Amino acid sequence: MAGPLVFALPGNDLAAGRLARALGGEVGALTVHEFPDGETYVRVDTSPTARDVVIVATLRHPNAVLPSLVFLADALRDLGAARVGLVAPYLAYMRQDTRFRPGEAITSRSFAALVARSVQWLVTVDPHLHRFASLSELYAIPTQGVHAAADLGAWIAANVTSPFVIGPDAESRQWVDGIAAAAHAPSTVLVKTRRGDTDVVESIPNIDDRRSCTPVLVDDIISTGRTMIAAIGHLREQGAAAPVCVAVHAVFAGESYSDLARSGASQIVTTNSIVHASNLIDVIPSIAAAVRRQLATFTESTAPGAVRPPPPT
Amino acid sequence: MAGPLVFALPGNDLAAGRLARALGGEVGALTVHEFPDGETYVRVDTSPTARDVVIVATLRHPNAVLPSLVFLADALRDLGAARVGLVAPYLAYMRQDTRFRPGEAITSRSFAALVARSVQWLVTVDPHLHRFASLSELYAIPTQGVHAAADLGAWIAANVTSPFVIGPDAESRQWVDGIAAAAHAPSTVLVKTRRGDTDVVESIPNIDDRRSCTPVLVDDIISTGRTMIAAIGHLREQGAAAPVCVAVHAVFAGESYSDLARSGASQIVTTNSIVHASNLIDVIPSIAAAVRRQLATFTESTAPGAVRPPPPT
């Protein structure tokens, strides 16, 4: 099987190039620009006809990316691509997954519907699932959420002396356990209550019996950084060592990265799901494995007489 | 029949309020804000259940508006609105209506598909139709393009002494004739060739026999303003009076408004399809008439035994 044709939306060139190499495919040439009136122009400069196509577009700025993503996917199908999939290392609009107050738009559902009408499969890294147990409840296309826990744990094991892994909330227990197992380290979780967009109230576990360890605060996303900043404050009050902050997705809204750096973290480390100065953990190999699985599913399911397997979740 | 419930996306409050009054309806309360991470939050604060709903959202910044438009429309349907229509006084993505170069995304089609999946009818003002003869070739929902020619002509008749109406290109001939008829004025058109995004080459008709008139340059959209700036230069070379510039849609990309003002226009006048300092022509009454027709179509077509009329175009 020839490898796929990989297109990078602006800002995703590095990930697309490495993904294409890992898959034995090639990067397609693409032109995206904005007209003076603010409309977006998209041109596919490598023919996708009869090719298996992968779009790489991390969704750190989902509103800005959405038009070019939809236009590109529509054009690729129109130009005869065999199938178009999306690798969104960071997947957006996972928080508003229900109506917390009457009348709210459930943007998780709306956004998923927009993506699912445009592409035929989706691979992402550690989606922020909350009320939905799996991506398949939101997305009407085959999806795969790559688990970054092993990559995070391996980095911690290799780089932190005597780590003590601390997760953000009770819900993250299983995910934190996975990281701790890969890091060969003990772990615990914070108790957190979110109020509005930015206010977070939490309590830190007593670390008396872990005073000789290096605290490692882990989370799937660092957005405002408030959770980690508050946790760092509590840890320092208890006389703990300056913690290492490790997260999958380097969202870093506003000034949150410098705020977090100033708050007493000894180091801030993220994966390259969103390009950022803090990227030290590489998730491209894990993404490539997941994409390979999607492509193989397609090949099998379209072979004569093949039984289509259930979509991976 | 009770009037419709009208929701204004941010920046459209004035138009929505006047439209609601003209239709005997009311403006619904709506909350739209952006989270620190850039995602959009939408909440409908007036129940749309079983109501005929109108969203007012001009598409001057289509990429920025698209997510909130889709989220709002999805939420309204989800909350039980009888029907959801869109008033977009300025409709975006009308230029790329074909593949000028191989591999180009036909954004007119993609954008129309996004809108048509979200709302059930569309009313706009003078859409920039080029290769498509009517909106119905692009939009799979009932649409109506309000003609602003009479409103422009009436303003010219009331405000310009001895006007001579000059249209932007041969294609605009019929539209310019409509304006000139309403203004009781003679008219002509420029010959224009567009090169790339901003370069325009044109020739101006000889105005010797109209030297006593006030030139009135008209166009559907002023975006970069290059067409009008070049025309003003040619007119001044011929010793014509400083022209009045009249357009439907005040797009005004970048510094184009001040560029045009400095280039020798005696006045720049637009309709309120896009809120701008140059708005002097009111198209809300014309829009209200078109919306009333859409709402009536719905009522008739859903009455028992009614024959559904073909969608207006």
Interface residues (C-beta under 8 A of the other chain):
Chain A: F35 P36 D37 G38 E39 T40 Y41 V42 R43 V44 D45 S47 R60 H61 P62 N63 A64 L66 P67 V70 F71 L72 D74 A75 D78 L79 A92 Y93 R95 Q96 R101 G103 E104 A105 I106 T107 R109 S110 F111 A113 L114 R117 D197 T198 S223 T224 V251 A253 G254 S256
Chain B: F35 P36 D37 G38 E39 T40 Y41 V42 R43 V44 D45 S47 R60 H61 P62 N63 A64 L66 P67 V70 F71 L72 D74 A75 D78 L79 A92 Y93 R95 Q96 R101 G103 E104 A105 I106 T107 R109 S110 F111 A113 L114 R117 D197 T198 S223 T224 V251 A253 G254 S256
